[in-house]
Amino acid sequence: MLVAQLSDSHIRTGPLAGEVSSHLHRALGRVLGIRPTPDCVVLTGDVVDNGKLEEYEAFLSVAERYPLPIHLAAGNHDDAQTMVSVFGRTGYLGGGASAYYTVDYDGVRLIMLDSAVPGSMSGHLDEAQLAWLDSVLAARPETPALVCLHHPPIDVGMPFLDSIKLDNPEPLRSILAGHGNVQRVLAGHVHRAVVGSFAGTTVAIAPSTFRQAALDLEIAGPSGYVHEPPGFLLHAIDADGCITHVIPTLHAGGPEGYF
């Protein structure tokens, strides 16, 4: 199975709406240019920039004709209640009415978590959601699982971003360590491609489809953005495990599909 992981599209309205929307459109088109065509797309949070209804409607104006399933996670720039009001009972939220949910594909289970905390840049998973995660991992112990959330549970070496990661990674670590079927933890938030180890599995952090954070391993404050190519990750899952590719969407000659 092939899963394309996009992140941090930050769709907005106003003067820069066209720029961010065109970046998302190009990333989605690049996914369609992959052979074989991926089975689905996950977008690991910060779908929009301010959590507003009109921004989610703008996202739909880009994505509603897309031929592949798209599954969304909530980030700190999102509003989970608004996401449910717009996307509830649709494939964007796995057919449910919650910002955390599962989607089952042939041989792979996607587990989408809601790590967003209203008014905070940091993330958190409450006890109820952690208990739910434990139960859904136990329900299909032989099926490879991708656990998806916005906030990374690991430090990435960038002090500012490490200060606003998931604020309670240890309960998550304990749960994941008890299940041997988690092939990847997929996250966003960093606006860079980063890979790390956690709870006996691999954390894969996708770059932003819009703009990338400057790599600064010293300063405690925000390091600003750089004109590095946006992109996404492609995860290939089979009986032997998971392989992850980094795919740029600008300054690249790969084929694009149209929708």
C-alpha positions as CSV (number, residue, x, y, z in Angstrom):
1,M,0.0,0.0,0.0
2,L,1.2,3.5,-0.8
3,V,0.2,6.4,1.5
4,A,1.1,10.0,0.6
5,Q,1.6,12.2,3.7
6,L,1.1,15.9,3.2
7,S,1.2,18.4,6.0
8,D,0.8,22.0,7.1
9,S,-1.0,23.3,4.0
10,H,-2.2,26.4,6.0
11,I,-5.0,27.3,3.6
12,R,-6.3,30.8,4.2
13,T,-8.5,33.5,2.7
14,G,-7.3,37.0,1.8
15,P,-4.3,38.3,-0.2
16,L,-2.2,35.2,0.1
17,A,-5.0,32.7,-0.5
18,G,-4.0,31.9,-4.0
19,E,-0.4,31.2,-3.2
20,V,-1.0,28.6,-0.5
21,S,-3.9,27.0,-2.4
22,S,-1.7,26.6,-5.5
23,H,1.0,24.9,-3.4
24,L,-1.5,22.4,-2.1
25,H,-2.9,21.8,-5.6
26,R,0.5,21.2,-7.0
27,A,1.3,18.7,-4.2
28,L,-1.9,16.8,-4.8
29,G,-1.2,16.8,-8.5
30,R,2.3,15.4,-7.8
31,V,0.8,12.6,-5.8
32,L,-1.3,11.6,-8.8
33,G,1.9,11.5,-10.9
34,I,3.4,8.7,-8.8
35,R,3.3,5.2,-10.3
36,P,1.6,3.2,-9.1
37,T,-1.0,5.7,-7.9
38,P,-1.0,5.9,-4.1
39,D,-4.0,4.5,-2.3
40,C,-4.8,7.6,-0.2
41,V,-3.5,10.9,1.2
42,V,-3.2,11.8,4.9
43,L,-2.7,15.5,5.8
44,T,-1.1,15.7,9.3
45,G,-2.6,18.9,10.5
46,D,-2.7,22.7,10.1
47,V,-5.0,22.1,7.2
48,V,-5.9,25.8,7.4
49,D,-4.3,28.8,9.0
50,N,-6.9,30.2,11.4
51,G,-9.4,27.4,11.9
52,K,-12.2,29.4,10.2
53,L,-15.2,28.0,8.3
54,E,-14.4,29.9,5.2
55,E,-10.8,28.5,5.2
56,Y,-12.1,24.9,5.3
57,E,-14.5,25.8,2.5
58,A,-11.4,27.1,0.5
59,F,-9.7,23.8,1.2
60,L,-12.7,22.0,-0.2
61,S,-12.6,24.2,-3.3
62,V,-9.1,22.7,-4.0
63,A,-9.7,19.1,-2.9
64,E,-13.3,18.2,-3.5
65,R,-12.7,16.9,-7.0
66,Y,-9.6,14.9,-6.0
67,P,-9.9,11.3,-7.1
68,L,-8.1,9.8,-4.0
69,P,-9.3,9.6,-0.4
70,I,-7.9,12.4,1.8
71,H,-7.9,11.9,5.6
72,L,-7.3,14.9,7.8
73,A,-5.7,15.4,11.3
74,A,-6.2,18.5,13.4
75,G,-3.3,20.8,14.1
76,N,-2.8,23.8,16.3
77,H,-4.0,26.2,13.5
78,D,-7.1,24.1,13.0
79,D,-10.4,24.1,14.9
80,A,-11.5,20.5,15.6
81,Q,-15.2,21.4,16.1
82,T,-15.3,23.3,12.8
83,M,-13.5,20.5,11.1
84,V,-16.2,18.1,12.3
85,S,-19.0,20.4,11.3
86,V,-17.6,20.6,7.7
87,F,-16.1,17.2,7.2
88,G,-18.0,15.0,9.7
89,R,-19.6,11.8,8.2
90,T,-17.3,12.1,5.2
91,G,-14.1,10.3,4.2
92,Y,-12.1,13.3,5.3
93,L,-12.7,12.2,8.9
94,G,-13.1,8.5,8.1
95,G,-16.9,8.6,7.9
96,G,-17.2,9.6,11.6
97,A,-18.0,12.6,13.6
98,S,-14.8,13.1,15.6
99,A,-11.4,14.5,14.9
100,Y,-9.8,11.2,15.9
101,Y,-10.8,8.1,14.1
102,T,-9.6,5.0,12.2
103,V,-9.6,4.1,8.5
104,D,-9.1,0.5,7.4
105,Y,-7.5,-0.4,4.1
106,D,-6.6,-3.8,2.9
107,G,-3.7,-4.8,5.1
108,V,-3.1,-1.3,6.7
109,R,-5.0,0.6,9.5
110,L,-4.7,4.4,9.6
111,I,-5.2,5.8,13.1
112,M,-5.7,9.6,13.1
113,L,-5.3,11.4,16.4
114,D,-6.3,14.9,17.5
115,S,-3.4,16.5,19.4
116,A,-4.6,20.1,19.0
117,V,-5.3,22.1,22.2
118,P,-7.4,25.3,21.7
119,G,-5.3,28.4,22.3
120,S,-2.0,26.5,22.5
121,M,0.8,25.8,19.9
122,S,1.8,22.7,21.9
123,G,-0.1,19.4,21.6
124,H,-1.7,17.0,24.1
125,L,-3.4,13.7,24.0
126,D,-6.0,13.3,26.8
127,E,-6.5,10.0,28.8
128,A,-9.7,9.1,26.9
129,Q,-8.0,9.4,23.5
130,L,-5.0,7.4,24.7
131,A,-7.2,4.6,26.0
132,W,-9.0,4.6,22.7
133,L,-5.7,4.4,20.8
134,D,-4.7,1.4,23.0
135,S,-8.0,-0.4,22.2
136,V,-7.9,0.2,18.4
137,L,-4.3,-1.0,18.2
138,A,-5.2,-4.1,20.2
139,A,-8.2,-4.8,17.9
140,R,-6.1,-5.7,14.9
141,P,-2.7,-6.7,16.3
142,E,-1.5,-8.4,13.1
143,T,-2.4,-5.5,10.9
144,P,0.3,-2.8,10.2
145,A,-0.7,0.5,11.6
146,L,0.2,4.1,10.9
147,V,-0.5,6.4,13.8
148,C,-1.0,10.0,12.6
149,L,-1.0,13.2,14.6
150,H,0.1,16.8,14.1
151,H,2.5,17.3,17.0
152,P,5.7,15.2,17.0
153,P,6.3,13.2,20.2
154,I,10.1,13.7,19.8
155,D,12.6,16.5,20.0
156,V,13.9,17.5,16.5
157,G,16.9,19.5,17.8
158,M,15.3,22.9,17.0
159,P,14.7,24.5,20.4
160,F,11.6,26.5,19.6
161,L,9.9,23.7,17.9
162,D,10.9,21.3,20.6
163,S,9.2,23.6,23.1
164,I,5.8,23.3,21.3
165,K,5.8,19.5,20.5
166,L,3.4,17.0,22.0
167,D,3.6,17.8,25.8
168,N,2.9,14.3,27.1
169,P,4.8,11.9,24.9
170,E,5.4,9.3,27.7
171,P,1.9,7.8,27.8
172,L,1.9,7.6,24.0
173,R,5.3,5.9,24.2
174,S,4.0,3.3,26.7
175,I,1.0,2.5,24.5
176,L,3.0,2.2,21.3
177,A,5.7,0.1,22.9
178,G,3.0,-2.5,23.9
179,H,2.0,-3.0,20.3
180,G,4.3,-4.4,17.7
181,N,2.2,-3.5,14.6
182,V,3.0,0.3,14.5
183,Q,5.0,0.8,11.3
184,R,5.2,4.6,11.6
185,V,4.2,7.6,13.6
186,L,3.3,10.3,11.1
187,A,3.5,14.0,12.2
188,G,3.8,17.5,10.9
189,H,4.1,20.9,12.7
190,V,7.9,21.3,12.0
191,H,7.7,22.4,8.4
192,R,10.7,20.2,7.6
193,A,11.2,16.6,6.7
194,V,12.6,14.9,9.9
195,V,13.0,11.2,10.9
196,G,13.5,9.9,14.4
197,S,13.0,6.9,16.7
198,F,10.2,6.6,19.3
199,A,8.8,3.6,21.2
200,G,10.4,1.0,19.0
201,T,9.1,2.5,15.8
202,T,9.9,5.4,13.4
203,V,8.6,9.0,13.5
204,A,8.3,10.5,10.1
205,I,7.6,14.3,10.0
206,A,6.5,15.6,6.7
207,P,7.5,19.0,5.2
208,S,4.9,21.6,4.6
209,T,3.2,21.9,1.3
210,F,3.6,25.7,1.6
211,R,6.8,26.9,3.3
212,Q,9.7,25.4,5.2
213,A,11.2,26.4,8.6
214,A,14.8,27.4,8.7
215,L,17.0,24.7,10.2
216,D,18.5,26.4,13.3
217,L,19.7,24.2,16.1
218,E,20.7,27.0,18.5
219,I,18.2,29.8,19.0
220,A,15.2,29.5,21.4
221,G,12.9,31.6,19.3
222,P,11.2,31.1,15.9
223,S,13.9,30.8,13.2
224,G,11.7,32.0,10.4
225,Y,11.1,30.4,7.0
226,V,13.4,29.7,4.1
227,H,12.7,29.2,0.3
228,E,13.4,25.5,0.3
229,P,11.2,23.3,-1.8
230,P,7.9,22.2,-0.3
231,G,7.1,18.6,-0.6
232,F,5.5,15.5,1.0
233,L,6.4,11.9,2.1
234,L,5.4,8.7,0.5
235,H,5.1,5.6,2.7
236,A,5.2,2.2,1.0
237,I,3.9,-0.5,3.4
238,D,4.0,-4.3,2.8
239,A,4.6,-7.5,4.8
240,D,8.3,-6.7,5.2
241,G,7.7,-3.2,6.7
242,C,7.6,0.4,5.6
243,I,9.9,2.5,3.3
244,T,9.5,6.3,3.2
245,H,10.5,8.6,0.3
246,V,10.8,12.4,0.4
247,I,9.2,14.0,-2.7
248,P,9.7,17.7,-3.5
249,T,6.9,19.5,-5.3
250,L,8.8,22.6,-6.6
251,H,12.2,22.7,-8.4
252,A,11.5,19.0,-9.4
253,G,10.8,17.4,-12.8
254,G,8.5,14.7,-11.7
255,P,5.2,14.1,-13.5
256,E,2.0,15.6,-12.2
257,G,-1.6,14.5,-12.5
258,Y,-4.6,16.7,-13.1
259,F,-7.9,16.9,-11.4
